[in-house]
């Protein structure tokens, strides 16, 4: 390369660098304003665009042959295309997952969600990622593809059941344990409390107490308070906790039976059906709607086959009007149910 050509190349490169820096400083304030929370990558993208523009200008102004320029520009284009192609899989996947999550309306900002071992409240729901704030005040960014691929547990705004399990020895009457656990849940401020006996273990009986928390934002503090209340209630009644297990040697007579010394007065059994309807209200509602759809389908089928089965036109007309009335009634009920579901989804229940 001749000295003049080399000097010209240096001047072109330096000029491109000066141009890039000048444009960067000139639009620095605008770039800062663009770097907002609505799209936090404006600054990086604009800087990259300015650098890329300067690079193309430098290549275009270099004192070299047009064929060489074309080859350099082609190589640069191939490199940029390869980078975009390799990175677009993740970007497009996260974008599609974000769109799907928005269409599903499963959660929104402020909701408690649980993904694997992460529990927190949603602070930002973007197109590529979702941010949740944990109890430590740390913010965790989760790719939207992860939220689509993994099971996401969402705490319903209309209320959620808090629960805690505990193991108690066979020597304690289950009525006494259930009473203490319900008192603990009620002391915590939970409603619709109930207790399940989940298992008969080798060393103890496993109980689990449930209570409805109406204010979903207090989930973490109320869970801790429920644990504390269970400890206080059981200890106050002299009940020994055998969780997770207790290795204890006690001497008893050979004819001793490991059963409670006395039975408490039998109480009225809980309405298990009401409890399950309360716990699985969304599933019960979905089942009810599905039954209405099935009933509508059967009525439509019977209406279509009515003319074939009935020869009496007058009777067929009366039967048709009766079936059409039932169909309209079911359709009206379905419309009401859909409106109620839309209102619940809007309110986040």
C-alpha positions in Angstrom: 0.0 0.0 0.0 1.4 3.4 -0.9 2.1 5.9 1.9 -0.7 8.2 0.7 -3.2 5.4 0.7 -2.1 4.3 4.2 -2.4 7.9 5.4 -5.9 8.2 3.7 -7.0 5.0 5.5 -5.8 6.3 8.8 -7.6 9.6 8.3 -10.8 7.8 7.3 -10.7 5.5 10.4 -10.0 8.4 12.7 -12.7 10.5 11.1 -15.2 7.6 11.6 -14.2 7.3 15.3 -14.5 11.1 15.8 -17.9 11.0 14.0 -19.2 8.1 16.2 -18.0 9.8 19.4 -19.4 13.2 18.4 -22.8 11.7 17.6 -22.7 9.7 20.8 -22.0 12.8 22.9 -24.5 14.9 20.9 -27.4 12.5 21.5 -26.3 11.4 25.0 -29.1 13.2 26.7 -31.7 11.8 24.3 -30.3 8.3 24.7 -30.6 8.6 28.5 -34.2 9.6 28.3 -34.9 6.7 25.9 -33.4 4.3 28.5 -36.6 4.0 30.4 -38.3 1.2 32.2 -40.8 0.7 29.3 -37.9 -0.4 27.1 -34.6 -0.4 29.0 -32.4 -1.4 26.0 -32.7 1.8 24.0 -29.3 3.1 25.1 -27.5 -0.1 24.1 -29.3 -0.4 20.8 -28.8 3.2 19.8 -25.1 3.0 20.7 -24.7 -0.2 18.7 -26.5 1.4 15.7 -24.2 4.4 15.8 -21.0 2.2 16.0 -22.3 0.0 13.1 -23.1 3.1 11.0 -19.5 4.4 11.6 -18.1 1.1 10.7 -19.9 0.9 7.4 -18.9 4.5 6.6 -15.3 3.8 7.4 -15.3 0.7 5.1 -17.1 2.7 2.4 -14.6 5.6 2.4 -11.4 3.5 2.6 -9.2 4.1 -0.4 -9.4 0.5 -1.7 -10.9 -1.2 -4.7 -14.6 -1.6 -4.9 -14.4 -5.4 -5.1 -12.5 -5.5 -1.9 -15.0 -3.2 -0.3 -17.8 -5.4 -1.5 -16.2 -8.5 0.0 -15.6 -6.8 3.3 -19.2 -5.5 3.5 -20.5 -9.0 2.5 -18.4 -10.7 5.2 -19.6 -8.1 7.8 -23.2 -8.7 6.7 -22.8 -12.5 7.0 -21.3 -12.1 10.5 -24.2 -9.9 11.6 -26.7 -12.2 10.1 -25.1 -15.2 11.9 -25.2 -13.4 15.2 -28.9 -12.4 14.8 -29.8 -16.0 13.7 -28.1 -17.6 16.7 -29.6 -15.2 19.2 -33.0 -14.9 17.6 -34.1 -18.4 18.8 -34.0 -17.3 22.5 -35.3 -13.8 21.8 -38.3 -15.0 19.7 -39.0 -17.8 22.1 -39.2 -15.4 25.1 -41.2 -12.9 23.1 -43.8 -15.6 22.0 -43.9 -16.9 25.6 -44.5 -13.3 26.9 -47.4 -12.9 24.4 -48.9 -16.2 25.4 -48.7 -15.3 29.1 -50.4 -12.0 28.5 -53.2 -13.6 26.5 -53.7 -16.2 29.3 -53.9 -13.5 32.0 -52.6 -16.0 34.6 -50.9 -13.4 36.7 -50.2 -9.7 36.7 -48.1 -7.1 38.6 -48.4 -7.4 42.3 -49.4 -11.1 42.3 -47.6 -13.7 44.4 -46.1 -16.4 42.2 -44.0 -19.5 42.9 -41.7 -21.0 40.3 -39.6 -24.0 41.5 -38.0 -22.7 44.7 -38.5 -19.0 44.0 -41.4 -17.2 45.7 -42.1 -13.5 45.3 -44.4 -10.8 44.0 -44.4 -9.8 40.3 -42.9 -6.3 39.9 -42.5 -6.2 36.1 -44.1 -8.2 33.3 -42.2 -7.6 30.1 -42.2 -9.1 26.7 -39.0 -11.0 27.2 -38.8 -11.5 31.0 -40.7 -11.2 34.2 -39.3 -9.7 37.4 -40.3 -10.9 40.9 -39.3 -9.4 44.2 -38.4 -11.9 46.9 -38.9 -11.5 50.7 -35.2 -10.4 50.8 -36.1 -7.4 48.6 -33.9 -8.9 45.9 -35.3 -8.8 42.4 -35.1 -11.9 40.2 -35.5 -11.8 36.5 -37.1 -14.9 35.0 -37.2 -15.5 31.2 -40.7 -15.9 30.0 -39.9 -19.3 28.4 -39.1 -20.6 31.9 -42.6 -19.5 33.1 -44.2 -21.4 30.1 -42.1 -24.6 30.6 -42.3 -24.8 34.4 -45.3 -25.0 36.7 -46.2 -21.6 38.0 -48.2 -21.4 41.3 -50.2 -18.2 41.5 -51.8 -17.0 44.8 -55.3 -16.0 44.0 -56.3 -12.4 44.9 -59.7 -13.6 46.2 -57.9 -15.5 49.0 -55.8 -18.6 49.5 -55.6 -21.5 51.9 -52.6 -21.4 54.2 -51.7 -24.7 55.7 -49.1 -26.4 58.0 -48.6 -30.0 58.8 -47.5 -31.5 62.1 -47.0 -35.0 63.5 -48.5 -36.0 66.9 -48.1 -39.2 68.8 -50.7 -41.9 68.9 -51.2 -41.3 72.7 -53.0 -38.0 72.1 -56.7 -38.1 71.1 -57.2 -36.8 67.5 -60.1 -34.7 68.7 -57.8 -32.8 71.0 -55.2 -32.2 68.3 -57.8 -31.0 65.8 -59.3 -28.6 68.3 -55.9 -27.1 69.1 -55.0 -26.8 65.4 -58.3 -25.0 64.5 -57.8 -22.7 67.4 -54.3 -21.9 66.2 -55.6 -21.1 62.7 -58.4 -18.9 64.0 -56.0 -17.1 66.3 -54.0 -16.2 63.2 -57.0 -14.6 61.6 -57.9 -17.3 59.1 -61.4 -18.3 58.3 -63.1 -21.5 57.2 -60.6 -23.6 59.1 -60.5 -27.4 58.9 -58.1 -30.2 59.7 -57.2 -33.3 57.7 -55.5 -36.4 59.0 -53.1 -37.1 56.2 -51.4 -40.2 57.3 -50.8 -42.8 60.0 -47.0 -43.0 60.2 -44.9 -45.5 62.1 -44.3 -43.1 65.0 -47.1 -40.6 64.9 -50.2 -39.3 63.2 -49.8 -36.6 60.5 -52.2 -33.7 60.7 -52.6 -30.7 58.4 -54.6 -27.6 59.3 -56.0 -25.3 56.6 -57.3 -21.8 56.9 -58.5 -19.2 54.3 -56.5 -16.0 54.1 -58.6 -13.4 52.4 -55.8 -10.7 52.1 -53.4 -12.4 49.7 -50.7 -9.8 50.2 -50.1 -11.0 53.8 -49.3 -14.6 52.7 -45.7 -14.7 54.0 -46.2 -13.0 57.3 -49.4 -15.0 58.0 -47.7 -18.3 57.2 -45.1 -17.6 59.8 -47.7 -16.5 62.3 -49.7 -19.7 61.6 -46.6 -21.8 62.5 -46.1 -19.8 65.7 -49.8 -20.2 66.7 -49.6 -23.9 66.1 -46.6 -24.2 68.4 -48.3 -22.1 71.1 -51.6 -23.9 70.9 -50.2 -27.4 71.0 -47.8 -26.5 73.9 -50.5 -24.8 75.8 -52.6 -28.0 75.7 -49.6 -30.1 76.7 -49.4 -31.9 73.3 -46.0 -33.2 72.4 -45.0 -32.6 68.8 -43.3 -35.6 67.1 -42.2 -33.9 63.9 -40.3 -35.0 62.0 -39.7 -38.0 64.3 -39.0 -38.6 68.0 -36.8 -41.4 69.2 -37.9 -42.0 72.8 -37.7 -44.9 75.2 -40.4 -45.2 77.8 -41.1 -48.1 80.1 -44.7 -49.4 80.2 -46.3 -52.5 81.7 -46.5 -55.4 79.3 -50.3 -55.2 79.2 -50.2 -51.4 78.3 -52.1 -50.4 75.2 -50.9 -47.5 73.1 -54.2 -45.7 72.8 -55.5 -42.4 74.3 -56.6 -42.7 78.0 -59.9 -41.0 77.3 -62.0 -40.1 74.4 -63.3 -36.6 74.1 -67.0 -35.9 73.4 -67.8 -36.5 69.8 -68.4 -33.4 67.9 -70.5 -32.7 64.8 -68.4 -33.8 61.8 -67.3 -31.2 59.4 -69.1 -30.7 56.1 -66.4 -32.1 53.9 -68.3 -31.4 50.7 -68.5 -27.7 51.6 -64.8 -27.6 52.3 -63.9 -29.2 49.0 -66.2 -26.8 47.2 -64.5 -23.9 48.9 -61.0 -25.2 48.2 -61.7 -26.1 44.6 -64.2 -23.5 43.7 -62.6 -22.8 40.3 -62.6 -26.5 39.4 -66.2 -26.9 40.6 -67.3 -23.9 38.5 -65.5 -25.3 35.4 -67.2 -28.7 36.0 -70.6 -27.0 36.3 -70.1 -25.1 33.0 -69.0 -28.3 31.3 -72.2 -30.0 32.5 -74.3 -27.1 31.1 -72.5 -27.5 27.7 -73.2 -31.2 27.7 -76.8 -30.7 28.5 -77.1 -28.1 25.7 -75.5 -30.5 23.2 -78.0 -33.3 24.2 -80.9 -31.0 23.8 -79.7 -29.8 20.4 -79.3 -33.5 19.3 -82.8 -34.4 20.5 -84.2 -31.3 18.7 -82.6 -32.5 15.4 -83.9 -36.0 15.7 -87.4 -34.9 16.9 -89.0 -34.8 13.4 -87.8 -38.3 12.7 -89.2 -39.8 15.9 -92.6 -38.0 16.1 -95.3 -38.2 13.4 -97.8 -36.0 15.2 -96.9 -32.5 14.0 -98.8 -30.7 16.8 -97.0 -32.8 19.5 -93.7 -32.3 17.7 -94.2 -28.5 17.7 -95.0 -28.5 21.4 -92.0 -30.7 22.1 -89.8 -28.5 20.0 -90.9 -25.3 21.8 -90.2 -27.0 25.1 -86.7 -28.1 24.1 -85.9 -24.7 22.6 -87.0 -23.1 25.8 -84.6 -25.3 27.8 -81.8 -24.5 25.4 -82.4 -20.8 25.7 -82.4 -21.2 29.5 -79.1 -23.0 29.5 -77.6 -20.5 27.1 -78.7 -17.7 29.4 -77.1 -19.4 32.3 -73.9 -19.9 30.4 -73.8 -16.2 29.5 -74.2 -15.3 33.2 -71.4 -17.7 34.1 -69.1 -16.3 31.5 -69.8 -12.7 32.7 -69.0 -13.8 36.3 -65.8 -15.5 35.2 -64.7 -12.3 33.3 -65.4 -10.2 36.4 -63.4 -12.5 38.6 -60.5 -12.5 36.1 -60.6 -8.7 36.0 -60.6 -8.5 39.8 -57.9 -11.2 40.0 -59.9 -13.6 42.2 
